[in-house]
Amino acid sequence: NDSFDRLNRNVARLNKQELRHARHAGVFITYVTQLSDDPFWKDMGISTPSRIRRMLDIEYVSEIFLVVMHGIQDGRDHLDDYYAWYDEEIPNLEENRRKYEVCKNLIANLGLHKMETRYSNLADLYSLWSAISKLYDDNGGSLEINIERTRENFLQFAEKIRVDLEDEQAQIYAWAVRQASNSIRSRQRREDALKVLIVVKGNDNS
């Protein structure tokens, strides 16, 4: 009885991602764990010591890779299903990894994480990634953007959210961050708002 009591107390202290880690050891969770070791995630402020300790960095990178594969998702409970479904194989891995790297490199080149902007927040970064990922698909599996103009658009939009909530898009975005930020409805609204800020080369009249 004492052994079961101790086990139950330990399990009760585990968060959802730690429980997933205890249940799954397949291809997908192994792959996203490797991705989470990329210094990029430390630079973005995602892989902090406390988050690494609770495996929350792996949880977040799992969500990001699923955005690449399937678009925005509703909440995080779907992670359990995908860890099980992709236990033996990740479909279209090479194509999805290429798309992931394009998104990652564009976000790194924008450099918004170095400017103390809101875009390093978990919800905002998720939506920045989903917006770029969607544009990648819309452009037939490739994406080049005007970095300088896109960066300026994002900085101006962040300032509108901060000081000018009479702007309709800023209002919608701010609401979608505050209200059920992980719901598919809020994520879709944020993606839509950020996607129009990205200046795709060839569509920028430059």
Contacts in CASP RR format, 6 or more apart in sequence:
PFRMAT RR
TARGET T0000
AUTHOR 0000-0000-0000
METHOD contacts of the structure
MODEL  1
NDSFDRLNRNVARLNKQELRHARHAGVFITYVTQLSDDPFWKDMGISTPS
RIRRMLDIEYVSEIFLVVMHGIQDGRDHLDDYYAWYDEEIPNLEENRRKY
EVCKNLIANLGLHKMETRYSNLADLYSLWSAISKLYDDNGGSLEINIERT
RENFLQFAEKIRVDLEDEQAQIYAWAVRQASNSIRSRQRREDALKVLIVV
KGNDNS
11 19 0 8 1.000
14 22 0 8 1.000
15 54 0 8 1.000
15 55 0 8 1.000
15 56 0 8 1.000
16 59 0 8 1.000
16 76 0 8 1.000
16 79 0 8 1.000
17 54 0 8 1.000
17 55 0 8 1.000
17 56 0 8 1.000
17 58 0 8 1.000
17 59 0 8 1.000
17 79 0 8 1.000
18 54 0 8 1.000
18 55 0 8 1.000
20 29 0 8 1.000
20 59 0 8 1.000
20 79 0 8 1.000
20 80 0 8 1.000
20 83 0 8 1.000
21 29 0 8 1.000
21 55 0 8 1.000
21 58 0 8 1.000
23 80 0 8 1.000
23 83 0 8 1.000
24 83 0 8 1.000
24 84 0 8 1.000
24 87 0 8 1.000
26 83 0 8 1.000
26 86 0 8 1.000
26 87 0 8 1.000
26 88 0 8 1.000
27 86 0 8 1.000
27 87 0 8 1.000
27 88 0 8 1.000
27 89 0 8 1.000
27 90 0 8 1.000
28 62 0 8 1.000
28 82 0 8 1.000
28 83 0 8 1.000
28 85 0 8 1.000
28 86 0 8 1.000
28 87 0 8 1.000
28 90 0 8 1.000
29 58 0 8 1.000
29 62 0 8 1.000
29 83 0 8 1.000
31 65 0 8 1.000
31 90 0 8 1.000
31 93 0 8 1.000
32 58 0 8 1.000
32 61 0 8 1.000
32 62 0 8 1.000
32 65 0 8 1.000
33 58 0 8 1.000
35 61 0 8 1.000
35 65 0 8 1.000
35 100 0 8 1.000
36 47 0 8 1.000
36 57 0 8 1.000
36 58 0 8 1.000
36 60 0 8 1.000
36 61 0 8 1.000
38 104 0 8 1.000
40 104 0 8 1.000
40 108 0 8 1.000
41 47 0 8 1.000
41 57 0 8 1.000
41 61 0 8 1.000
42 48 0 8 1.000
43 108 0 8 1.000
43 113 0 8 1.000
44 107 0 8 1.000
44 113 0 8 1.000
44 120 0 8 1.000
44 125 0 8 1.000
45 113 0 8 1.000
45 120 0 8 1.000
46 57 0 8 1.000
46 60 0 8 1.000
46 61 0 8 1.000
46 122 0 8 1.000
46 125 0 8 1.000
47 57 0 8 1.000
48 57 0 8 1.000
51 57 0 8 1.000
51 60 0 8 1.000
59 76 0 8 1.000
59 79 0 8 1.000
60 122 0 8 1.000
62 79 0 8 1.000
62 82 0 8 1.000
62 83 0 8 1.000
63 73 0 8 1.000
63 76 0 8 1.000
63 79 0 8 1.000
63 126 0 8 1.000
64 100 0 8 1.000
64 126 0 8 1.000
64 129 0 8 1.000
65 96 0 8 1.000
65 100 0 8 1.000
66 73 0 8 1.000
66 78 0 8 1.000
66 79 0 8 1.000
66 82 0 8 1.000
67 73 0 8 1.000
67 126 0 8 1.000
67 129 0 8 1.000
67 130 0 8 1.000
67 133 0 8 1.000
68 96 0 8 1.000
68 99 0 8 1.000
68 100 0 8 1.000
68 103 0 8 1.000
68 129 0 8 1.000
68 133 0 8 1.000
69 91 0 8 1.000
69 92 0 8 1.000
69 96 0 8 1.000
71 130 0 8 1.000
71 133 0 8 1.000
71 134 0 8 1.000
72 130 0 8 1.000
72 184 0 8 1.000
72 187 0 8 1.000
72 188 0 8 1.000
72 191 0 8 1.000
73 184 0 8 1.000
73 187 0 8 1.000
74 182 0 8 1.000
74 183 0 8 1.000
74 184 0 8 1.000
74 187 0 8 1.000
75 182 0 8 1.000
75 183 0 8 1.000
75 184 0 8 1.000
76 182 0 8 1.000
90 96 0 8 1.000
99 133 0 8 1.000
99 136 0 8 1.000
99 141 0 8 1.000
102 132 0 8 1.000
102 136 0 8 1.000
102 142 0 8 1.000
102 143 0 8 1.000
103 129 0 8 1.000
103 132 0 8 1.000
103 133 0 8 1.000
103 136 0 8 1.000
106 132 0 8 1.000
106 143 0 8 1.000
106 145 0 8 1.000
106 147 0 8 1.000
107 113 0 8 1.000
107 125 0 8 1.000
107 128 0 8 1.000
107 129 0 8 1.000
107 132 0 8 1.000
109 147 0 8 1.000
110 147 0 8 1.000
110 150 0 8 1.000
110 151 0 8 1.000
110 154 0 8 1.000
111 151 0 8 1.000
112 119 0 8 1.000
112 120 0 8 1.000
112 128 0 8 1.000
112 151 0 8 1.000
112 154 0 8 1.000
112 155 0 8 1.000
113 119 0 8 1.000
113 120 0 8 1.000
115 155 0 8 1.000
117 154 0 8 1.000
117 155 0 8 1.000
117 158 0 8 1.000
118 124 0 8 1.000
118 158 0 8 1.000
118 161 0 8 1.000
118 162 0 8 1.000
119 125 0 8 1.000
119 128 0 8 1.000
119 154 0 8 1.000
119 158 0 8 1.000
121 177 0 8 1.000
123 177 0 8 1.000
123 181 0 8 1.000
123 182 0 8 1.000
123 186 0 8 1.000
123 190 0 8 1.000
124 177 0 8 1.000
124 190 0 8 1.000
126 187 0 8 1.000
127 187 0 8 1.000
127 190 0 8 1.000
127 191 0 8 1.000
127 193 0 8 1.000
127 194 0 8 1.000
128 154 0 8 1.000
128 194 0 8 1.000
130 187 0 8 1.000
130 190 0 8 1.000
130 191 0 8 1.000
131 191 0 8 1.000
131 194 0 8 1.000
131 195 0 8 1.000
131 197 0 8 1.000
131 198 0 8 1.000
132 143 0 8 1.000
132 198 0 8 1.000
134 191 0 8 1.000
134 195 0 8 1.000
135 143 0 8 1.000
135 145 0 8 1.000
135 195 0 8 1.000
135 198 0 8 1.000
135 200 0 8 1.000
136 142 0 8 1.000
136 143 0 8 1.000
139 200 0 8 1.000
143 200 0 8 1.000
144 200 0 8 1.000
144 201 0 8 1.000
145 198 0 8 1.000
145 199 0 8 1.000
145 200 0 8 1.000
145 201 0 8 1.000
146 199 0 8 1.000
146 200 0 8 1.000
146 201 0 8 1.000
146 204 0 8 1.000
146 206 0 8 1.000
149 199 0 8 1.000
149 204 0 8 1.000
149 206 0 8 1.000
150 197 0 8 1.000
150 198 0 8 1.000
150 199 0 8 1.000
153 197 0 8 1.000
153 198 0 8 1.000
153 199 0 8 1.000
154 194 0 8 1.000
154 197 0 8 1.000
157 169 0 8 1.000
157 170 0 8 1.000
157 173 0 8 1.000
157 193 0 8 1.000
157 194 0 8 1.000
157 197 0 8 1.000
160 167 0 8 1.000
160 169 0 8 1.000
160 170 0 8 1.000
161 170 0 8 1.000
161 173 0 8 1.000
161 174 0 8 1.000
164 170 0 8 1.000
165 171 0 8 1.000
165 174 0 8 1.000
169 193 0 8 1.000
172 189 0 8 1.000
172 193 0 8 1.000
173 189 0 8 1.000
173 190 0 8 1.000
173 193 0 8 1.000
173 194 0 8 1.000
175 186 0 8 1.000
175 189 0 8 1.000
176 185 0 8 1.000
176 186 0 8 1.000
176 187 0 8 1.000
176 189 0 8 1.000
176 190 0 8 1.000
176 193 0 8 1.000
177 186 0 8 1.000
177 190 0 8 1.000
179 186 0 8 1.000
180 186 0 8 1.000
181 187 0 8 1.000
END
